[in-house]
Amino acid sequence: MTTSEFPYLLFFKMYRGELQQETAIYIEKQISLNGEEKRTLHLISVSFIQFLANQMKKQAIHTDALQYWVQVHHKGFPIEKSKYFPQTIEHVVNQVLTEINHSHTSQILELNAQIMQQIMKSFSKWIDEPQQTISLSSQLNSQLDAFSLQLIQLNGTEDLPILLTKAEEIFQFKRCIFYSYNPWLNEFSGVIGFDLPKIQRMQGKIDLELVFAMKKPIFLKDPAPYVQQVAIDLFGLSSVIFIPVLFEQQLYGWVSFDQVGEKFECSKEQLSLLEMAGNRIGMYLARKQLRNNWNHRFDLTEKEYAILYLLAEGYSNKEMAEMIFLSEFTVRDYVQKLMLKLKAKNRTQIISTAFRIGLVD
């Protein structure tokens, strides 16, 4: 680590919270950005602050690591709005330095300007990639065709574990995990894959997990610092791919692919293949599915279904009582029955479980 890098990285490590807070305030004031652009800019900026804070562990700002950070995030922001990223970082760094009256202010600002120039130069290198159409080789096209055949033969969420096993075989990965997305709570949860008890421990808010918050295909040759250390240790991750499962702008969740502790490479062509597979899983989940098995297993009454759907829409017991002409106490009893039938501890788990197994769309 050079002398100039040490106070710079230490500053990001010590004042990460203040930098993130100033970032949120500054971005919210940018009237020329729409809501989605503000959200994306915030995610990228927070990721960069976290990236620099984590570089303290490696005792240097590695050029390769910086280039890789850009590669992961370059698709996240519109080309014409890319200037807002360096402007945001430069503003918040200067703001926090001024507030704390840092003894190395000029040194940190100078190095930060150099880092921003490197990032934007690297960003320009990747800028044209989203506009290019990647043609798959005949081998990868054959894999996609084989996967599509499985999609035709299987049906519904009950067959999703089989589908993931087939995905492992076809795309030649040792592990494939499905994480569901709960749009009402903006949360993810691990639901399907080998070693289920470990998978089910993986849950949380989308905005706190960058690999999910970006909602883009991501290949991480080294999952740190983009994946929490607890998840890296739990699954023994060395390299991993995250693919969003989308159809017609609706997000159903994500699938991850890895080789159970072994590092691997992933070409742009392979990532494009898995992105197509993710979209086709989205189509699979969106089509009309046979749910008789689930419905029969839980044996929900018409009233219980009504309460379930209203819960999913976020209504309180009082509001539901008024809408379906029941007393508030009766609604409470129905909610408790749903908790028992779905083995849920609270209202949140009722919704999450019902969404995961396909009782509600």
Salt bridges, closest charged atoms under 4 A:
GLU28 OE2 - LYS38 NZ 3.79
GLU36 OE2 - ARG39 NH1 3.66
GLU37 OE1 - LYS81 NZ 2.95
GLU129 OE1 - HIS74 NE2 2.94
GLU187 OE2 - LYS205 NZ 3.43
ASP195 OD2 - LYS198 NZ 3.47
ASP207 OD1 - ARG39 NH2 3.91
ASP258 OD2 - ARG175 NH2 2.71
GLU262 OE2 - LYS174 NZ 2.49
GLU265 OE2 - LYS221 NZ 2.53
GLU304 OE1 - LYS341 NZ 2.89
ASP361 OD1 - ARG291 NH2 2.59
